[in-house]
Amino acid sequence: MSDDEGLMRENAALVALLNTIDRKRDSWSSIAETVERNGSALKVLMHEIDPRNNPLYDDEDPDDFENGEPTLFDDRDIPVSRARAAELESAFDAALDEVDSWERRGLDFVSVLDDRYPNRLRQVVDMPPFLFAEGRMVQDELGASVVGSRKADAESLKFAQDTASMLVSCGFAVIAGLASGIDTAAHVRALEEGGRTVAFIGTGITKRYPRENGTLQDRIGRDGLVLSQFWPDQGPTKYTFPMRNASMSGYGVATVVVQASEHSGTRIQARQAQQHGRPVILRDTVADGTEWGRKLASRPGVCVASTVDDVKARLHDLLGMGRALEESVDMLLSAGASRSNDQ
């Protein structure tokens, strides 16, 4: 079996798990985490079909190992019913056909088992189990999200455009959600400046939403990257956009909030970015004009900017602190390893 055939079967097993999910026990993110941790969706699928003869190992908990032998997940070792086993086996057969049809349609399915899957998304608890990609993927891409209201005022649109220009000049990809208003302004300016832009969309990869941004989506797919974490023909819903916002936060190294109201969906990404440990830069009008902005501004990793130069300075300061912390941790780990070797 070739590597491509092996990955196709793994992807089909992942799709089968998602299509037969037990929502009382699992979520898409928990399945993604289990599959990644075990390095195989087929292994997880076989465990679901016959847990006693196909154990899974929790390699993150040292207490699960005794005398070199891993222990099994306790609540998943109950034999499944014949009906459930048959459902999973049938779902796998159907998923093989579905994954093959995506390939024939020219759709690029990138699962957590694919080396191209973004490393930064692997670091967040709500990582999507797969992405559909249109365009060129860049691993460990240095990018920042520029987000804000769909019905933005002229001053905020200019702030978004100028921020996008600054990011491009500093070598950043401009990440946004292809929505009207701030997102569109940031995407368009990045392309005009000859920079790279990444669009996370709240629909399936075959959809164009909003409809007026269809041409822009096609251009980003040619010159940048469009990513969707939903089934190809999924339409827009009130649930898909918050999920998209979480992925935008996880993909980038920082989020810049240009304009947002008290109940704007943008606040979801700002909060998620802070929870993901990603720097958040609030424009002063957001920090001063909303209750959630004022509260968020006092938290670690969040700062306020009045001008695009402020955004640039804060971005460099916050990312510099992050790199310094990573280097300090690496030094401590190296020192600890050296002491262990000396003993």
C-alpha positions in Angstrom: 0.0 0.0 0.0 1.4 3.4 -1.0 1.7 6.3 1.5 -1.2 8.1 -0.4 -3.4 5.0 -0.1 -2.6 4.7 3.6 -3.4 8.4 4.2 -6.6 8.0 2.3 -7.7 5.1 4.5 -6.7 7.0 7.6 -8.7 10.0 6.4 -11.7 7.8 5.7 -11.5 6.4 9.2 -11.5 9.9 10.6 -14.5 10.8 8.6 -16.3 7.7 9.7 -15.6 8.6 13.4 -16.9 12.1 12.9 -20.1 10.8 11.1 -20.9 8.4 13.8 -19.9 10.5 16.8 -21.5 9.9 20.2 -22.1 13.5 21.2 -22.8 12.5 24.8 -19.2 11.4 25.1 -17.2 13.1 22.4 -16.8 16.3 20.3 -15.0 16.8 17.0 -12.1 18.3 18.9 -11.8 15.4 21.3 -11.8 13.0 18.4 -9.1 15.0 16.7 -7.0 15.0 19.9 -7.5 11.2 20.4 -6.6 10.5 16.7 -3.5 12.7 16.8 -2.3 11.3 20.1 -2.6 7.7 18.9 -1.2 8.6 15.5 -4.0 6.8 13.6 -7.7 7.2 12.9 -7.8 3.5 11.9 -6.6 2.5 15.3 -9.2 4.6 17.0 -11.9 3.3 14.7 -10.9 -0.3 15.4 -11.0 0.5 19.1 -14.5 1.8 18.8 -15.6 -1.4 17.0 -13.8 -3.8 19.3 -12.2 -2.1 22.3 -10.9 -5.2 24.1 -8.8 -6.4 21.2 -7.8 -2.9 20.0 -6.6 -0.9 23.0 -5.8 2.8 23.0 -3.0 4.2 25.1 -3.0 7.5 26.9 0.6 8.5 26.3 0.3 11.8 28.2 -0.3 10.4 31.7 2.8 8.6 33.2 0.5 7.0 35.8 -1.1 5.0 33.0 2.1 2.9 32.6 3.0 0.1 35.0 6.0 -2.2 34.3 6.2 -0.8 30.8 2.7 -1.8 30.0 0.1 0.9 29.1 -3.3 0.7 30.7 -6.5 0.9 28.7 -9.1 3.6 28.7 -11.5 2.5 31.4 -14.8 3.6 30.1 -14.3 2.7 26.5 -13.5 -1.0 27.1 -17.2 -2.0 27.4 -18.0 -4.2 24.4 -20.0 -2.4 21.8 -23.3 -3.8 20.4 -23.3 -5.6 17.1 -25.5 -2.8 15.7 -22.9 -0.1 16.7 -20.0 -2.2 15.3 -22.0 -2.6 12.0 -22.7 1.1 12.0 -19.0 2.0 12.3 -18.0 -0.6 9.6 -20.6 0.7 7.2 -19.6 4.3 7.9 -15.9 3.5 7.0 -17.0 2.0 3.7 -19.1 5.0 2.9 -16.2 7.3 4.0 -13.8 5.6 1.6 -16.1 6.6 -1.2 -16.6 10.1 0.1 -12.9 10.8 0.5 -12.3 9.5 -3.0 -15.1 11.7 -4.4 -13.5 14.8 -2.8 -10.3 14.0 -4.5 -12.0 13.6 -7.8 -13.7 16.9 -7.3 -10.3 18.5 -6.8 -10.9 19.2 -3.1 -7.9 19.2 -0.8 -8.6 17.4 2.5 -6.0 18.0 5.1 -6.5 16.0 8.3 -4.7 16.1 11.6 -2.8 13.1 10.3 -1.4 15.0 7.4 2.0 16.6 7.7 0.6 19.8 6.1 -1.9 20.3 8.9 -0.9 23.6 10.7 1.3 23.0 13.7 -0.2 26.0 15.6 -3.7 24.6 15.4 -2.4 21.4 17.0 -1.6 23.4 20.1 -5.2 24.5 20.8 -7.8 22.5 22.7 -10.5 23.2 20.0 -8.4 22.1 17.0 -10.5 21.0 14.1 -10.0 17.4 13.0 -9.5 18.5 9.4 -9.3 21.4 7.0 -10.3 21.8 3.4 -7.6 24.0 1.7 -7.6 26.0 -1.5 -4.3 27.6 -2.2 -0.7 27.2 -0.9 -0.3 26.0 2.7 2.7 27.3 4.6 3.7 25.5 7.8 4.4 27.7 10.9 3.2 30.7 9.0 3.8 34.1 10.6 0.4 35.7 10.4 -1.8 37.9 12.4 -5.6 38.2 12.3 -7.3 41.5 11.5 -10.9 41.3 12.6 -13.9 43.5 13.3 -17.4 44.5 12.4 -19.2 43.7 9.2 -20.8 47.2 9.2 -17.6 49.1 9.8 -17.3 52.9 9.6 -14.9 54.6 7.2 -12.3 55.3 9.9 -12.2 51.7 11.0 -12.0 50.5 7.4 -8.9 52.7 6.9 -7.4 51.5 10.2 -7.9 47.9 9.0 -6.3 48.7 5.6 -3.3 50.5 7.1 -2.8 47.6 9.6 -2.8 45.1 6.7 -0.3 47.2 4.8 1.9 47.4 7.9 1.7 43.6 8.4 2.6 42.9 4.8 5.6 45.3 5.1 6.8 43.4 8.2 6.5 40.0 6.5 3.3 38.9 8.1 0.4 37.1 6.4 -2.9 38.9 6.9 -5.5 36.5 8.3 -9.2 37.3 8.3 -12.6 35.7 7.9 -13.7 36.9 4.5 -16.7 38.7 6.1 -17.9 42.0 4.9 -16.4 45.1 6.4 -13.1 44.9 8.3 -12.2 41.4 7.0 -12.7 42.3 3.4 -10.7 45.6 3.8 -7.8 43.6 5.3 -7.8 40.9 2.6 -8.1 43.3 -0.3 -5.3 45.6 1.0 -3.0 42.6 1.6 -3.5 41.5 -2.0 -3.0 45.1 -3.3 0.3 45.3 -1.5 1.5 42.0 -3.0 1.3 40.3 0.4 -0.1 37.0 1.5 -3.6 36.7 3.0 -5.3 33.7 4.6 -9.1 33.4 4.7 -10.9 31.2 7.3 -14.4 30.8 6.1 -17.6 29.9 8.1 -18.9 27.6 5.4 -17.8 24.6 3.3 -15.0 25.2 0.8 -17.4 25.0 -2.2 -19.6 27.8 -0.9 -19.2 31.6 -1.4 -20.4 33.6 1.5 -21.1 36.4 1.5 -22.0 36.1 -2.1 -20.5 39.5 -3.0 -17.1 38.1 -1.9 -17.1 35.2 -4.2 -14.6 36.7 -6.6 -12.4 37.7 -3.7 -12.5 34.2 -2.3 -11.4 32.8 -5.7 -8.5 35.3 -5.8 -7.3 34.4 -2.3 -7.5 30.7 -3.3 -5.2 31.5 -6.2 -2.8 33.9 -4.6 -3.1 33.1 -0.9 -5.0 30.4 1.1 -8.6 29.7 1.9 -9.3 27.3 4.7 -12.6 25.6 5.9 -13.1 23.2 8.8 -16.5 22.1 7.6 -17.9 19.5 5.2 -17.5 20.9 1.6 -21.1 21.8 1.0 -21.9 23.2 4.5 -23.8 26.4 4.4 -23.5 29.3 6.9 -25.0 28.8 10.4 -24.8 30.6 13.7 -22.5 27.9 15.0 -20.0 27.8 12.1 -18.7 31.4 12.5 -17.7 31.1 16.2 -15.9 27.8 15.3 -14.1 29.6 12.4 -13.1 32.4 14.8 -11.5 29.9 17.1 -9.4 28.4 14.3 -8.3 31.8 13.1 -7.1 32.5 16.6 -5.2 29.3 16.8 -3.6 29.6 13.3 -2.2 33.1 13.8 0.4 34.5 16.2 -1.8 37.4 17.3 -5.2 39.0 16.8 -5.9 42.7 16.1 -9.4 43.8 16.9 -10.2 47.0 14.8 -13.9 47.6 15.6 -16.5 45.7 17.5 -19.8 46.4 19.3 -20.9 45.1 22.7 -22.4 42.0 21.2 -20.2 41.5 18.2 -19.0 38.1 17.2 -15.5 39.5 17.1 -15.4 39.4 20.9 -15.5 35.6 20.7 -12.2 35.5 18.8 -10.6 38.0 21.1 -11.5 35.9 24.1 -10.4 32.7 22.4 -7.1 34.2 21.3 -6.4 35.2 24.9 -7.3 31.7 26.1 -5.1 30.2 23.4 -2.2 32.2 24.8 -2.1 34.4 21.6 -1.5 38.1 22.0 -4.5 40.3 21.5 -4.3 43.9 20.4 -7.5 46.0 20.9 -7.9 49.2 19.2 -8.6 51.9 21.8 -12.1 52.5 20.5 -12.9 48.8 21.3 -11.2 48.9 24.7 -13.0 52.2 25.7 -16.3 51.6 24.0 -17.3 48.1 25.1 -17.6 46.5 28.5 -16.0 43.3 27.3 -13.1 45.3 25.8 -12.4 47.0 29.0 -12.4 43.8 30.9 -10.2 42.0 28.3 -7.7 44.9 28.2 -6.7 44.2 31.8 -5.7 40.6 31.1 -2.2 39.2 30.4 -1.2 39.2 26.8 -3.8 41.9 25.9 -2.9 45.5 25.0 -4.5 48.6 23.6 -3.4 50.5 20.5 -4.5 53.9 19.2 -2.6 54.0 15.9 -1.2 51.5 13.5 2.3 52.4 14.7 1.1 51.3 18.2 -0.2 48.0 16.7 3.3 47.4 15.2 5.1 48.3 18.4 2.8 46.2 20.5 3.0 43.3 18.1 6.8 43.3 18.2 6.9 43.7 22.0 4.4 40.8 22.6 6.0 38.4 20.1 9.4 39.3 21.4 8.3 38.4 24.9 6.9 35.2 23.6 10.1 34.2 21.9 12.2 35.1 25.0 10.0 33.0 27.1 10.3 30.0 24.7 14.1 30.4 24.8 14.1 30.5 28.6 12.0 27.4 28.8 14.3 25.6 26.3 17.4 26.6 28.4 15.8 25.3 31.5 14.9 22.0 29.9 18.4 21.7 28.5 19.9 22.4 31.9 17.6 19.8 33.5 18.6 17.2 30.9 22.3 17.9 31.5 21.9 17.4 35.2 20.1 14.2 34.7 22.9 12.9 32.4 25.5 13.9 35.0 23.8 11.9 37.8 
